[in-house]
């Protein structure tokens, strides 16, 4: 009984609880919990690309490939744990993954991307503005966070969207914190983080 009590006390001590995820954990995967009950996982699939899976419920998700953890390379829906090919959107840029700007205070990037979607081929005008870093907490884990304002519209169209991304340099990933358009204004509250089990 004394050993159980000693173990419980040890786990309660600062620094002895489960360690906060680091960039090294992207090989296995990192999971965020949202206040809504949804969750998102991140895995490194190459030296320059991160795969994010945003789950609405088990087996139902949106899969996004992100160059340098920020710039969308592809998006595809997942239904009943299977990819839905007819929903894939692919973005290509003047620069290859790994060559795009890393977010930094006061910086930004304006670019025209080529978008291949089920509707055909389009040009998308994108603008990224990097904000001032601040500390952001997810449960007991805190990281430097750079807010990114991401504006986008299809060439020849007036309607535009604006997303707020939260980029965590220590992990090399970003997630969608808010999305606004002419008829929507959504926010996503990320509240906890953990390493995925192998």
Backbone torsions as a table, in degrees:
resi	resn	phi	psi	omega
1	UNK	NA	-37.6	179.8
2	UNK	-63.2	-35.6	-179.8
3	UNK	-66.2	-39.6	179.0
4	UNK	-63.7	-43.6	178.8
5	UNK	-62.9	-41.7	-179.9
6	UNK	-63.0	-40.6	179.4
7	UNK	-65.6	-42.5	179.0
8	UNK	-61.3	-41.3	178.2
9	UNK	-65.6	-38.5	-179.4
10	UNK	-64.0	-43.0	-179.7
11	UNK	-66.7	-24.4	-179.8
12	UNK	-81.6	-13.6	-178.4
13	UNK	-73.4	144.5	176.2
14	UNK	-58.2	136.7	176.1
15	UNK	87.2	-7.3	-179.8
16	UNK	-104.5	-7.3	177.4
17	UNK	-75.3	177.3	-179.7
18	UNK	-55.8	131.7	-175.7
19	UNK	-68.3	149.0	176.2
20	UNK	-71.3	144.3	-179.6
21	UNK	-59.5	148.6	174.2
22	UNK	-124.7	174.4	179.5
23	UNK	-59.9	-29.1	179.1
24	UNK	-63.4	-23.3	-178.8
25	UNK	-79.0	-6.9	-179.7
26	UNK	-66.8	-19.8	174.8
27	UNK	-64.1	-39.9	176.4
28	UNK	-84.2	-45.4	179.9
29	UNK	129.3	148.4	178.0
30	UNK	-123.3	139.6	-177.3
31	UNK	-122.1	132.5	172.8
32	UNK	-107.6	141.5	171.3
33	UNK	-103.3	140.7	175.7
34	UNK	-103.3	155.4	178.5
35	UNK	-61.8	-24.7	-178.8
36	UNK	-75.5	-12.3	-175.3
37	UNK	98.6	-11.7	174.2
38	UNK	-75.8	171.2	179.2
39	UNK	-150.8	160.8	-180.0
40	UNK	-137.7	138.1	177.8
41	UNK	-116.7	151.3	179.1
42	UNK	-130.6	133.7	175.6
43	UNK	-137.2	146.0	174.3
44	UNK	-84.5	123.2	179.1
45	UNK	-108.2	-10.3	172.2
46	UNK	-159.8	179.4	-179.8
47	UNK	-62.9	-22.9	-172.9
48	UNK	-123.0	-4.3	-174.1
49	UNK	-126.1	133.9	175.5
50	UNK	-110.5	137.4	174.7
51	UNK	-101.9	123.5	177.0
52	UNK	-109.5	137.8	176.5
53	UNK	-124.5	112.7	178.5
54	UNK	-97.9	114.4	-175.0
55	UNK	-98.6	127.4	173.2
56	UNK	-85.8	-34.6	175.5
57	UNK	-164.6	168.5	-178.3
58	UNK	-55.1	128.2	178.4
59	UNK	83.9	-8.2	-179.8
60	UNK	-119.9	117.8	-171.6
61	UNK	-158.0	170.8	167.6
62	UNK	-117.4	126.0	178.7
63	UNK	-101.2	128.2	-178.9
64	UNK	-128.0	129.5	172.7
65	UNK	-97.8	129.4	-172.4
66	UNK	-122.3	119.4	172.3
67	UNK	-68.2	127.4	180.0
68	UNK	55.8	23.8	178.3
69	UNK	74.9	8.8	-174.3
70	UNK	-129.5	-53.5	-166.5
71	UNK	-91.7	127.8	-175.3
72	UNK	-68.9	124.8	174.3
73	UNK	-99.8	-40.2	177.8
74	UNK	-156.0	155.1	175.7
75	UNK	-136.1	137.0	176.2
76	UNK	-151.7	144.6	179.8
77	UNK	-85.4	151.9	177.1
78	UNK	-121.8	125.4	177.1
79	UNK	-129.1	133.4	-177.3
80	UNK	51.5	40.5	177.7
81	UNK	66.6	15.2	179.1
82	UNK	-123.2	141.7	176.4
83	UNK	-65.5	143.9	178.5
84	UNK	-107.4	97.5	-172.2
85	UNK	-54.8	-35.2	-176.7
86	UNK	-70.7	-1.6	179.7
87	UNK	-106.7	1.6	-174.0
88	UNK	-69.9	134.4	170.1
89	UNK	-123.0	134.5	-177.5
90	UNK	-125.2	133.2	179.9
91	UNK	-113.1	135.6	171.4
92	UNK	-123.0	147.3	-173.6
93	UNK	-125.2	164.6	176.3
94	UNK	-63.8	-23.5	178.4
95	UNK	-110.1	148.7	179.0
96	UNK	-80.1	157.6	173.8
97	UNK	-52.8	134.0	-175.9
98	UNK	99.3	-17.3	-178.7
99	UNK	-105.4	-5.5	-178.4
100	UNK	-78.0	160.5	-175.4
101	UNK	-64.8	134.3	169.7
102	UNK	-78.6	134.3	-178.7
103	UNK	-57.8	135.3	178.2
104	UNK	-148.6	148.5	-177.1
105	UNK	-49.3	123.1	175.7
106	UNK	85.0	-4.0	-178.4
107	UNK	-91.4	-170.1	178.9
108	UNK	176.1	-179.9	-179.8
109	UNK	-156.7	129.8	173.0
110	UNK	-112.7	130.0	-172.8
111	UNK	-152.3	153.1	170.7
112	UNK	-106.2	122.4	179.2
113	UNK	-107.3	149.4	173.0
114	UNK	-93.3	125.8	-177.4
115	UNK	-111.8	120.3	173.6
116	UNK	-106.3	117.3	-177.1
117	UNK	-134.1	174.1	176.7
118	UNK	-57.3	-22.2	179.2
119	UNK	-84.0	-6.2	179.4
120	UNK	123.3	-156.1	-175.7
121	UNK	-106.1	131.0	179.9
122	UNK	-137.8	166.4	170.5
123	UNK	-108.4	132.1	177.9
124	UNK	-115.2	127.6	177.6
125	UNK	-87.6	120.2	-176.7
126	UNK	-121.5	143.1	177.1
127	UNK	-136.8	126.8	179.5
128	UNK	-117.1	127.3	175.9
129	UNK	-119.9	122.6	-176.6
130	UNK	-94.1	127.2	-176.1
131	UNK	-93.7	-168.7	-177.6
132	UNK	-83.3	129.6	-179.0
133	UNK	-63.1	149.9	172.3
134	UNK	-149.2	166.3	178.6
135	UNK	-82.6	135.9	-179.6
136	UNK	-128.3	133.3	-177.4
137	UNK	-107.1	144.5	175.1
138	UNK	-132.3	93.2	-170.1
139	UNK	65.7	-126.1	-179.0
140	UNK	-88.6	-0.2	-175.4
141	UNK	-104.0	131.4	-178.8
142	UNK	-123.7	140.3	-179.3
143	UNK	-139.1	155.5	168.5
144	UNK	-68.1	136.5	-179.2
145	UNK	-130.1	129.0	175.2
146	UNK	-105.4	115.4	176.5
147	UNK	-73.0	139.3	178.8
148	UNK	-123.9	126.4	171.9
149	UNK	-95.5	119.1	-175.2
150	UNK	-116.5	113.0	179.4
151	UNK	-110.4	143.2	-175.7
152	UNK	-153.7	148.2	174.4
153	UNK	-158.3	152.7	176.1
154	UNK	-75.6	142.8	179.1
155	UNK	-58.2	131.3	178.8
156	UNK	88.2	-1.7	178.5
157	UNK	-115.7	147.8	179.7
158	UNK	-86.7	-31.2	-176.8
159	UNK	-66.7	131.5	-177.0
160	UNK	-132.0	159.5	174.9
161	UNK	-119.5	155.4	177.2
162	UNK	-133.3	124.6	177.2
163	UNK	-115.0	147.8	169.6
164	UNK	-108.8	119.2	177.4
165	UNK	-103.3	147.3	171.5
166	UNK	-112.2	114.1	-177.3
167	UNK	-102.3	129.4	-179.4
168	UNK	-109.3	98.6	-175.3
169	UNK	-58.4	-34.6	-178.4
170	UNK	-64.8	-26.5	178.7
171	UNK	-102.9	-22.8	-178.4
172	UNK	74.7	32.8	-179.7
173	UNK	-136.2	161.5	174.0
174	UNK	-137.1	155.6	175.8
175	UNK	-135.2	161.4	-178.6
176	UNK	-82.3	114.7	-179.7
177	UNK	-96.2	-25.7	179.8
178	UNK	-160.4	153.5	178.5
179	UNK	-145.6	129.6	-176.1
180	UNK	-132.0	143.1	175.9
181	UNK	-151.7	-167.2	-175.5
182	UNK	-67.1	-27.6	-177.1
183	UNK	-130.8	21.8	177.4
184	UNK	-153.7	155.1	178.1
185	UNK	-155.7	91.6	-172.3
186	UNK	-110.7	145.0	174.6
187	UNK	-126.6	149.3	-178.0
188	UNK	-129.3	117.8	-173.2
189	UNK	-102.9	105.9	179.3
190	UNK	-87.9	122.9	-168.0
191	UNK	-119.3	-15.2	-177.9
192	UNK	-152.0	157.4	-178.0
193	UNK	-142.8	145.4	178.1
194	UNK	-157.0	163.6	174.7
195	UNK	-84.6	134.9	175.8
196	UNK	-68.9	144.4	176.1
197	UNK	-72.9	147.2	179.2
198	UNK	-70.0	NA	NA
